[in-house]
């Protein structure tokens, strides 16, 4: 059965139906990889999977890494899309640019990142798996699930650098 894809926003994120992540064969994994690259983040509801299953699922996309530390490229290694790596926790200034201008540019980029028009908000339901491409999007969790709890298993694929 082919997977169904429903874009969440115009810029990033897609809901995926018709796949059991506990038993993803090579064909559906390749199809999911294409959807992931096209939409930069996947949301898959109704996945009753073990705590270790996200690791096996992540391995379908490449070798796993514990924590990335990479140089920054301006082009996505698989899609060729150009990108800018910026993150208020890591970027202090733009090298070779006047400090005031650098602060203004970084501030503008941060406002764009934080704008709801460029965000993909997830409606968390029981047994939901979300996958995003760290080379193309940023993740920020909000504490909006109380009094419930959200369990997260982080799986990072080794090799490519953020845009």
C-alpha positions as CSV (number, residue, x, y, z in Angstrom):
1,X,0.0,0.0,0.0
2,X,1.5,3.4,-0.9
3,X,2.1,5.9,1.8
4,X,-0.1,9.0,2.0
5,X,1.5,12.4,2.4
6,X,-0.2,15.6,3.5
7,X,1.8,18.8,3.7
8,X,1.5,20.5,7.1
9,X,2.7,24.0,6.0
10,X,4.0,25.5,2.7
11,X,7.6,25.5,3.9
12,X,8.2,22.4,6.0
13,X,6.5,19.3,7.5
14,X,4.3,16.6,6.2
15,X,1.9,14.1,7.8
16,X,2.5,10.5,6.7
17,X,-0.1,7.7,6.8
18,X,0.0,4.1,5.6
19,X,3.3,3.0,7.1
20,X,4.2,0.8,10.0
21,X,7.5,2.1,11.3
22,X,8.0,-1.1,13.3
23,X,8.4,-3.0,10.1
24,X,9.7,-0.7,7.3
25,X,11.0,-2.6,4.3
26,X,13.5,-1.1,1.8
27,X,10.8,0.2,-0.6
28,X,8.8,2.2,1.9
29,X,12.0,3.4,3.6
30,X,13.2,4.9,0.3
31,X,9.8,6.5,-0.3
32,X,9.9,8.0,3.3
33,X,13.4,9.3,2.6
34,X,12.2,11.2,-0.4
35,X,9.2,12.6,1.5
36,X,11.6,13.6,4.4
37,X,14.0,15.4,2.0
38,X,11.1,17.1,0.2
39,X,9.3,18.3,3.3
40,X,12.2,18.5,5.8
41,X,10.1,17.0,8.7
42,X,7.8,14.0,9.0
43,X,5.0,13.4,11.4
44,X,3.7,9.8,11.7
45,X,0.9,9.1,14.1
46,X,-0.4,5.8,15.5
47,X,3.0,4.1,15.8
48,X,3.1,1.6,18.6
49,X,6.9,1.0,18.6
50,X,9.4,0.0,21.2
51,X,11.9,2.4,22.8
52,X,14.7,1.0,20.6
53,X,12.7,1.1,17.3
54,X,13.6,4.8,16.4
55,X,17.2,3.7,16.4
56,X,16.5,0.9,13.8
57,X,14.3,3.3,11.8
58,X,17.0,6.0,11.8
59,X,19.6,3.4,10.6
60,X,17.5,3.1,7.4
61,X,18.6,6.7,6.6
62,X,22.3,6.3,7.4
63,X,24.8,5.7,10.2
64,X,23.9,7.2,13.5
65,X,25.8,9.8,15.5
66,X,25.6,10.6,19.2
67,X,26.1,14.3,18.9
68,X,27.0,16.3,15.8
69,X,29.9,18.8,15.6
70,X,30.3,19.9,12.0
71,X,31.5,22.7,9.7
72,X,28.7,24.6,8.0
73,X,28.0,24.3,4.3
74,X,25.6,26.5,2.4
75,X,24.2,23.7,0.3
76,X,22.2,20.6,1.3
77,X,24.3,17.6,0.4
78,X,21.4,15.6,-1.0
79,X,18.9,18.1,-2.4
80,X,21.3,20.9,-3.4
81,X,19.1,23.5,-1.8
82,X,20.9,26.5,-0.4
83,X,20.6,27.2,3.2
84,X,22.0,29.4,6.1
85,X,23.1,27.8,9.3
86,X,22.1,30.1,12.2
87,X,21.0,29.3,15.7
88,X,21.0,31.8,18.6
89,X,22.7,29.2,20.8
90,X,25.7,28.8,18.5
91,X,26.1,31.8,16.2
92,X,27.6,34.9,17.8
93,X,28.5,36.9,14.7
94,X,29.1,36.9,11.0
95,X,32.8,36.8,10.3
96,X,34.1,39.6,8.1
97,X,31.0,41.8,8.7
98,X,30.7,44.9,10.9
99,X,29.4,43.9,14.4
100,X,26.3,46.1,14.2
101,X,25.4,44.8,10.7
102,X,26.1,41.3,11.8
103,X,23.8,41.6,14.8
104,X,21.1,43.1,12.5
105,X,21.3,40.3,10.0
106,X,21.4,37.5,12.6
107,X,18.4,39.2,14.4
108,X,16.5,39.3,11.1
109,X,17.2,35.6,10.5
110,X,16.1,34.7,14.0
111,X,12.8,36.6,13.6
112,X,12.2,34.7,10.4
113,X,12.9,31.4,12.1
114,X,10.5,32.2,15.0
115,X,7.7,33.4,12.7
116,X,4.7,31.1,12.8
117,X,4.5,31.3,9.0
118,X,7.7,29.2,8.7
119,X,7.0,26.8,11.5
120,X,5.6,23.3,11.5
121,X,3.7,22.7,14.8
122,X,3.0,19.1,15.7
123,X,-0.2,18.0,17.4
124,X,1.2,15.3,19.7
125,X,-0.9,12.2,20.0
126,X,-0.1,8.9,21.7
127,X,2.5,6.9,19.7
128,X,3.5,9.7,17.3
129,X,6.9,9.7,15.7
130,X,8.4,12.9,14.2
131,X,11.5,13.0,12.0
132,X,13.1,16.2,10.8
133,X,16.2,16.9,8.7
134,X,18.6,18.8,11.0
135,X,20.5,19.9,7.9
136,X,17.6,22.0,6.8
137,X,15.3,22.8,9.8
138,X,15.6,23.6,13.5
139,X,13.8,21.9,16.3
140,X,12.4,23.7,19.3
141,X,10.2,21.9,21.8
142,X,7.6,23.7,23.8
143,X,6.3,22.5,27.1
144,X,2.7,22.5,26.0
145,X,1.8,18.9,26.8
146,X,1.2,19.1,30.5
147,X,-0.2,17.4,32.5
148,X,0.7,14.6,30.0
149,X,4.3,13.5,29.3
150,X,6.1,13.4,26.0
151,X,8.8,10.8,25.5
152,X,11.5,11.6,23.1
153,X,14.1,9.2,21.6
154,X,16.8,11.2,19.8
155,X,18.3,9.5,16.8
156,X,21.0,11.3,14.7
157,X,22.3,10.2,11.4
158,X,26.1,10.6,10.9
159,X,27.8,12.2,8.0
160,X,26.2,15.2,6.5
161,X,26.6,18.8,7.6
162,X,23.9,21.4,8.3
163,X,23.2,23.9,5.5
